[in-house]
């Protein structure tokens, strides 16, 4: 970290550890991660997987923070999920023993690199072009046939496609088709999710292999219900549980009542030019907004006393560097604590994130690798 690092005011790392968020070398806005919540969430998800006898490869792209990934592995995670070759490279440099790339990989150069790793590497194929890339790479590879659904994302749309593709991939020397995978997280109703998981179940039985995988952050309970026992290993790939949040997954996570929001963005009130209207200095560059606007939680007065945000307070809209708030009683110079929705697009806005204890003393600095 240096003078380019958002949220810090010209400190060295040694000058930050042990300071308090409210009188340390910070410049608003600042996003913090609460250590106690991270630890509790990691333990909660590990316990869920242990109770149900399933494996967990948490999605690393949620945080791309080494210490968090290390903590997930230490709690029993089978491996780590990634979405891109660069994320896979970072995971390998971190020493992750099993890398599950939940995406198509059609670059022979990256496939050859993956084959050279000491650990295990898995990727997807959903087309004959993907099989051709495996043939061109001419290396041992472990792949899963990905299933998808109409108007969804990647993946085979029918059982017949999956069976034919698996046969084509197995015909390539050195390629092992280890199972079937899919992503149900963009579906909106339990009925739709169960129907898609039924297709994955059929494909797993038809294609074979030791692995079946699914499970975003909203329906992993249904994944366990529908897919457990279909193959020897059911691997969940949930990611957002690790920080939880105050928006999208606060309502949709199967463990919403047990998980604790870990991320907060603190911003200063810059202006209160009209009754019931205030502008805080955190905008689209600082907080996620793709799955819901931030939620005002607490106001900290200039005297250090904190109070709950007014019941009607909400963010009406965001500018690049401003949050437009209605229904909030606050004066310029006071601080507003915001909860966020969708941690995946919160972490990638910050190079360094203070990790704080419950008293907001900084206990570590989290470096993101996006």
Beta strands, then each sheet from edge to edge (+ up, - down):
strand 1: 30-34
strand 2: 55-59
strand 3: 79-82
strand 4: 98-104
strand 5: 120-125
strand 6: 141-147
strand 7: 175-182
strand 8: 211-214
strand 9: 233-236
strand 10: 263-274
strand 11: 277-280
strand 12: 295-300
strand 13: 306-308
strand 14: 314-318
strand 15: 323-326
strand 16: 335-339
strand 17: 352-356
strand 18: 362-367
sheet 1: 13+ 12- 16+ 10- 1+ 17+ 18-
sheet 2: 2+ 3+ 4+ 5+ 6+ 7+ 8+ 9+ 2+
sheet 3: 13+ 12- 16+ 10- 11+ 15- 14+
end
